Amino acid sequence: MEIIHLEHVSKSFGEQKVLDDISLDIREGEILTVIGRSGCGKTTLLRLINGLQKPDTGRVCVEGEDVEKTDLIALRRKIGYVIQNKGLFPHMTVEKNITYVPVISGRKDKAENHRLALELLNLAGLDETYAGRYPDELSGGQQQRVGIARALASKAKILLMDEPFGALDEITKRSMQKELLALQEKLKMTVVFVTHDIREAMCLGNRVLVMEQGKIAQLDEPERLRKNPADDFVKDLIGG
């Protein structure tokens, strides 16, 4: 069953068309990885899903509701967003970073929020001793784990991830990929994961969306993509 639906979506910035007539269904509980060259529309796709930007034409629906017609605050409470630079508040402890969204949403019970922070730290692979630390006391991988924990704090059903592991070293990246797969399997979330790394896309995705010049070049399961590339661009990408 689809949880995200894009119907003939186009988006331009000035003279540059970033997305060109995109129609796409993202299934509930799947990991969809999105790959393509810089400027092909990957990040714009994520920003349209959580209402940070509006399509010029077409429509985007989440759980059957048109994003342009829904309550954006309510929408974003069920969508976690993780970006490459983590986006953590440097002046806040790890615990306060994680519980930021619940607190501003009116959940002010300190004991309950503390329990939530410790639970999410554990889910993200960190123990409770990290709760009182500040972001600059953590490694890149630890900061990214906190970013994921914060995205889950609103009990998100959908997780949007924009090159979250791009700045990590290879060993840490592989570890984070395994942890993400385990977390997704446990929570049954829908994950849309943007990457520039074809190996990462093929490793993580139940399906892989290959984009080129704002269009869908191919959407397929990793093995089918490998065996039956749609064109020379996809073939070269897989081969690389």
Number of C-alpha atoms within 10 A of each C-alpha: 9 16 18 20 20 22 15 16 20 22 23 16 9 7 6 10 15 21 26 18 16 18 16 17 13 19 17 17 19 20 26 25 26 30 25 24 15 12 16 21 24 26 20 19 24 21 17 20 25 25 19 12 15 19 22 12 15 15 21 26 21 19 13 11 16 17 22 16 9 13 12 13 11 10 18 18 20 18 22 24 25 25 18 15 16 22 15 20 15 12 11 15 18 29 25 22 24 30 26 19 18 19 15 9 13 8 13 12 10 11 9 11 20 16 13 19 25 20 16 25 24 14 20 23 16 17 13 16 10 18 19 12 14 19 23 13 13 14 11 18 19 19 20 26 25 30 25 25 29 30 27 29 22 20 15 20 18 27 22 25 23 23 20 24 26 16 14 16 11 11 8 14 17 15 11 21 15 12 16 19 14 14 15 16 13 10 14 15 19 23 27 24 26 27 22 17 17 18 11 18 23 21 17 19 21 18 23 27 24 25 23 20 16 24 17 19 16 18 19 18 15 20 13 13 20 16 10 13 19 16 10 9 16 20 15 10 16 16 9 9
